[in-house]
Each structure stands twice: as C-alpha cells, then as structure tokens.
C-alpha cells in the first residue's frame, strides 16, 4: 500500500463576531485582527506561510451582516452561526 500524496487539514472557522469584556461589560466587536498561518513546508526565502481563505467585511455593515447571517450574538463565537456560508452562497 502506498503512502498518501496529499493530506487534508480541515481548519474552517465559522462566521462569527468576537467579544471583548465579560458579563455585563461584554461588548461585541465588528472586526477580527489576526489571521493564523502555518509554515508551508518548503524553505524558499524568508516568506514561508500558508493561510486559509478569508472573507472580510467592512465594520460599517456589522448590523446588516449579523442579521443576514443570523448570528446569535449572545452565544460564544464558535456557536453563533447555524449555517455554512458556502451552502448559503456567500463564499
């Protein structure tokens, strides 16, 4: 049996809004500032990172997007959205 030539790393983050603070001081933010990247495996120069697909929206559309994506802003980010954006045709 031969070894697999490709490996799939499933790393998708659902659409979400981030929060700052806790309890009654908790506020929903309209932006995410850092993307995670992994080393690409090859050492070709000083840039050697792979990032996943990113869909970003302007913060001024936060209220509209929260409604269209049906985000439950009272939930933690991981469980705010019920639908896959690919299935909705957004991505």
MDAnalysis code that builds the backbone (N, CA, C; Angstrom):
import MDAnalysis as mda
import numpy as np

u = mda.Universe.empty(273, n_residues=91, atom_resindex=np.repeat(np.arange(91), 3), trajectory=True)
u.add_TopologyAttr("name", ["N", "CA", "C"] * 91)
u.add_TopologyAttr("resid", np.arange(1, 92))
u.add_TopologyAttr("resname", ["UNK", "UNK", "UNK", "UNK", "UNK", "UNK", "UNK", "UNK", "UNK", "UNK", "UNK", "UNK", "UNK", "UNK", "UNK", "UNK", "UNK", "UNK", "UNK", "UNK", "UNK", "UNK", "UNK", "UNK", "UNK", "UNK", "UNK", "UNK", "UNK", "UNK", "UNK", "UNK", "UNK", "UNK", "UNK", "UNK", "UNK", "UNK", "UNK", "UNK", "UNK", "UNK", "UNK", "UNK", "UNK", "UNK", "UNK", "UNK", "UNK", "UNK", "UNK", "UNK", "UNK", "UNK", "UNK", "UNK", "UNK", "UNK", "UNK", "UNK", "UNK", "UNK", "UNK", "UNK", "UNK", "UNK", "UNK", "UNK", "UNK", "UNK", "UNK", "UNK", "UNK", "UNK", "UNK", "UNK", "UNK", "UNK", "UNK", "UNK", "UNK", "UNK", "UNK", "UNK", "UNK", "UNK", "UNK", "UNK", "UNK", "UNK", "UNK"])
u.atoms.positions = np.array([
    [0.845, -1.173, 0.000],
    [0.000, 0.000, 0.000],
    [0.893, 1.240, 0.000],
    [0.605, 2.172, -0.879],
    [1.431, 3.379, -0.965],
    [0.953, 4.447, 0.020],
    [1.855, 5.342, 0.314],
    [1.558, 6.427, 1.249],
    [0.761, 7.520, 0.534],
    [-0.134, 8.157, 1.257],
    [-0.958, 9.227, 0.671],
    [-0.076, 10.364, 0.170],
    [-0.425, 10.917, -0.988],
    [0.354, 12.009, -1.571],
    [-0.158, 13.366, -1.124],
    [-1.378, 13.404, -0.671],
    [-1.954, 14.658, -0.211],
    [-2.560, 14.457, 1.165],
    [-2.550, 15.516, 1.946],
    [-3.161, 15.487, 3.269],
    [-4.111, 16.667, 3.378],
    [-5.295, 16.433, 3.885],
    [-6.271, 17.496, 4.074],
    [-6.297, 17.895, 5.540],
    [-6.086, 19.169, 5.800],
    [-6.198, 19.699, 7.148],
    [-7.429, 20.592, 7.179],
    [-8.493, 20.119, 7.795],
    [-9.740, 20.875, 7.854],
    [-9.626, 21.913, 8.967],
    [-9.621, 23.170, 8.590],
    [-9.463, 24.245, 9.568],
    [-10.337, 25.417, 9.140],
    [-11.601, 25.272, 9.310],
    [-12.540, 26.329, 8.940],
    [-13.140, 26.927, 10.199],
    [-13.156, 28.218, 10.267],
    [-13.795, 28.922, 11.364],
    [-15.123, 29.442, 10.844],
    [-16.180, 29.152, 11.545],
    [-17.491, 29.626, 11.123],
    [-17.552, 31.145, 11.236],
    [-18.486, 31.745, 10.500],
    [-18.690, 33.188, 10.607],
    [-19.029, 33.525, 12.053],
    [-18.444, 34.592, 12.554],
    [-18.704, 34.956, 13.941],
    [-18.306, 36.401, 14.204],
    [-18.811, 36.933, 15.291],
    [-18.385, 38.232, 15.798],
    [-17.636, 37.964, 17.096],
    [-16.562, 38.653, 17.310],
    [-15.789, 38.465, 18.535],
    [-16.302, 39.387, 19.633],
    [-15.959, 39.038, 20.861],
    [-16.394, 39.814, 22.021],
    [-15.185, 40.271, 22.824],
    [-15.351, 41.395, 23.493],
    [-14.365, 41.852, 24.472],
    [-15.100, 42.047, 25.785],
    [-14.385, 41.865, 26.884],
    [-15.006, 42.017, 28.193],
    [-15.744, 40.757, 28.593],
    [-16.401, 40.831, 29.762],
    [-17.139, 39.683, 30.271],
    [-18.348, 40.174, 31.058],
    [-19.320, 39.298, 31.196],
    [-20.510, 39.639, 31.971],
    [-21.256, 40.826, 31.390],
    [-21.659, 41.753, 32.252],
    [-22.404, 42.931, 31.803],
    [-21.545, 43.896, 31.000],
    [-20.223, 43.784, 31.115],
    [-19.309, 44.663, 30.377],
    [-18.961, 44.120, 28.995],
    [-19.479, 42.958, 28.642],
    [-19.144, 42.328, 27.359],
    [-19.719, 43.135, 26.204],
    [-18.880, 43.372, 25.193],
    [-19.299, 44.098, 24.002],
    [-18.918, 43.278, 22.775],
    [-19.761, 43.333, 21.771],
    [-19.479, 42.645, 20.516],
    [-18.665, 43.562, 19.628],
    [-17.574, 43.053, 19.087],
    [-16.745, 43.849, 18.185],
    [-17.153, 43.558, 16.749],
    [-16.711, 44.392, 15.854],
    [-17.071, 44.220, 14.446],
    [-15.864, 43.869, 13.601],
    [-14.800, 43.387, 14.224],
    [-13.595, 43.105, 13.451],
    [-12.780, 41.996, 14.100],
    [-12.003, 41.323, 13.269],
    [-11.016, 40.350, 13.727],
    [-9.692, 40.786, 13.154],
    [-8.642, 40.840, 13.969],
    [-7.408, 41.462, 13.521],
    [-6.258, 40.563, 13.131],
    [-6.276, 39.283, 13.460],
    [-5.111, 38.433, 13.207],
    [-5.551, 37.162, 12.490],
    [-4.813, 36.789, 11.464],
    [-5.048, 35.532, 10.766],
    [-3.970, 34.537, 11.168],
    [-4.351, 33.310, 11.416],
    [-3.358, 32.288, 11.728],
    [-2.777, 31.742, 10.434],
    [-1.506, 31.432, 10.461],
    [-0.847, 30.855, 9.292],
    [0.102, 29.763, 9.763],
    [0.287, 28.762, 8.914],
    [1.209, 27.676, 9.241],
    [2.404, 27.738, 8.307],
    [3.502, 27.132, 8.711],
    [4.679, 27.052, 7.846],
    [4.360, 26.166, 6.648],
    [4.818, 26.585, 5.476],
    [4.466, 25.907, 4.234],
    [5.198, 24.616, 3.950],
    [6.214, 24.267, 4.710],
    [6.915, 23.016, 4.486],
    [8.155, 23.145, 3.626],
    [8.219, 24.160, 2.787],
    [9.404, 24.398, 1.971],
    [10.125, 25.616, 2.521],
    [11.418, 25.616, 2.401],
    [12.198, 26.742, 2.898],
    [12.735, 27.529, 1.707],
    [11.869, 28.309, 1.085],
    [12.237, 29.098, -0.087],
    [12.146, 30.579, 0.264],
    [13.206, 31.122, 0.780],
    [13.200, 32.533, 1.153],
    [12.662, 32.748, 2.558],
    [12.427, 34.004, 2.886],
    [12.008, 34.338, 4.245],
    [10.488, 34.324, 4.427],
    [9.721, 34.256, 3.342],
    [8.268, 34.165, 3.461],
    [7.881, 32.710, 3.229],
    [7.330, 32.075, 4.237],
    [7.022, 30.653, 4.163],
    [5.768, 30.368, 4.986],
    [4.647, 30.928, 4.590],
    [3.406, 30.745, 5.333],
    [2.255, 30.389, 4.395],
    [1.304, 29.625, 4.915],
    [0.091, 29.288, 4.189],
    [-1.081, 29.745, 5.050],
    [-2.010, 30.486, 4.456],
    [-3.211, 30.896, 5.185],
    [-4.436, 30.298, 4.513],
    [-5.489, 30.161, 5.282],
    [-6.738, 29.665, 4.721],
    [-7.489, 30.807, 4.047],
    [-8.555, 30.482, 3.332],
    [-9.377, 31.507, 2.695],
    [-9.957, 32.431, 3.755],
    [-10.045, 33.693, 3.426],
    [-10.575, 34.679, 4.361],
    [-11.640, 35.500, 3.653],
    [-12.762, 35.678, 4.304],
    [-13.800, 36.578, 3.812],
    [-13.947, 37.658, 4.861],
    [-13.711, 38.900, 4.473],
    [-13.773, 40.015, 5.419],
    [-14.795, 41.035, 4.934],
    [-15.465, 41.650, 5.876],
    [-16.460, 42.666, 5.569],
    [-16.113, 43.948, 6.304],
    [-16.541, 45.058, 5.763],
    [-16.357, 46.344, 6.426],
    [-17.185, 46.366, 7.712],
    [-16.622, 46.944, 8.775],
    [-17.311, 47.013, 10.060],
    [-18.589, 47.841, 9.984],
    [-18.701, 48.732, 9.014],
    [-19.910, 49.563, 8.934],
    [-21.143, 48.737, 8.564],
    [-20.947, 47.523, 8.045],
    [-22.069, 46.653, 7.695],
    [-22.354, 45.601, 8.770],
    [-21.808, 45.787, 9.965],
    [-21.923, 44.785, 11.022],
    [-23.375, 44.414, 11.315],
    [-24.237, 45.409, 11.515],
    [-25.635, 45.124, 11.860],
    [-26.353, 44.376, 10.737],
    [-26.113, 44.775, 9.498],
    [-26.740, 44.121, 8.343],
    [-26.266, 42.671, 8.238],
    [-24.954, 42.453, 8.378],
    [-24.403, 41.096, 8.268],
    [-24.854, 40.204, 9.414],
    [-24.907, 40.759, 10.624],
    [-25.364, 39.972, 11.768],
    [-26.786, 39.475, 11.529],
    [-27.610, 40.310, 10.900],
    [-28.986, 39.906, 10.597],
    [-29.026, 38.880, 9.461],
    [-28.309, 39.144, 8.371],
    [-28.334, 38.234, 7.216],
    [-27.740, 36.864, 7.543],
    [-26.675, 36.845, 8.354],
    [-26.037, 35.580, 8.724],
    [-26.727, 34.916, 9.910],
    [-27.706, 35.607, 10.468],
    [-28.453, 35.124, 11.632],
    [-27.513, 34.773, 12.783],
    [-26.567, 35.683, 13.056],
    [-25.635, 35.471, 14.158],
    [-26.359, 35.639, 15.488],
    [-26.158, 34.706, 16.386],
    [-26.688, 34.828, 17.742],
    [-25.580, 35.432, 18.592],
    [-25.608, 36.744, 18.769],
    [-24.515, 37.455, 19.427],
    [-24.432, 37.186, 20.921],
    [-25.416, 36.473, 21.476],
    [-25.362, 36.107, 22.891],
    [-24.594, 34.805, 23.102],
    [-24.248, 34.136, 22.013],
    [-23.503, 32.876, 22.071],
    [-22.012, 33.139, 21.903],
    [-21.161, 32.212, 22.349],
    [-19.723, 32.329, 22.068],
    [-19.496, 32.256, 20.556],
    [-18.391, 32.803, 20.047],
    [-18.142, 32.834, 18.600],
    [-18.292, 31.485, 17.894],
    [-17.889, 30.397, 18.504],
    [-17.908, 29.096, 17.835],
    [-19.326, 28.621, 17.517],
    [-20.327, 29.095, 18.236],
    [-21.696, 28.605, 18.014],
    [-22.682, 29.713, 17.636],
    [-22.191, 30.816, 17.090],
    [-23.074, 31.928, 16.744],
    [-23.867, 31.708, 15.467],
    [-23.315, 30.997, 14.507],
    [-23.989, 30.834, 13.218],
    [-24.404, 29.380, 13.040],
    [-25.551, 29.183, 12.415],
    [-26.098, 27.838, 12.254],
    [-25.826, 27.253, 10.881],
    [-25.412, 28.095, 9.928],
    [-25.321, 27.659, 8.542],
    [-23.902, 27.775, 8.010],
    [-23.574, 26.950, 7.059],
    [-22.293, 27.025, 6.363],
    [-22.393, 28.104, 5.290],
    [-21.449, 29.042, 5.254],
    [-21.503, 30.145, 4.298],
    [-21.427, 29.663, 2.856],
    [-20.740, 28.559, 2.615],
    [-20.655, 28.016, 1.260],
    [-22.044, 27.588, 0.788],
    [-22.799, 26.949, 1.655],
    [-24.142, 26.500, 1.289],
    [-25.087, 27.671, 1.060],
    [-24.856, 28.782, 1.751],
    [-25.693, 29.968, 1.572],
    [-25.319, 30.749, 0.321],
    [-24.191, 30.402, -0.292],
    [-23.750, 31.105, -1.490],
    [-23.048, 32.417, -1.197],
    [-22.636, 32.634, 0.049],
    [-21.955, 33.874, 0.414],
    [-20.481, 33.802, 0.060],
    [-19.899, 32.625, 0.169],
    [-18.476, 32.465, -0.127],
    [-18.320, 31.740, -1.443],
])
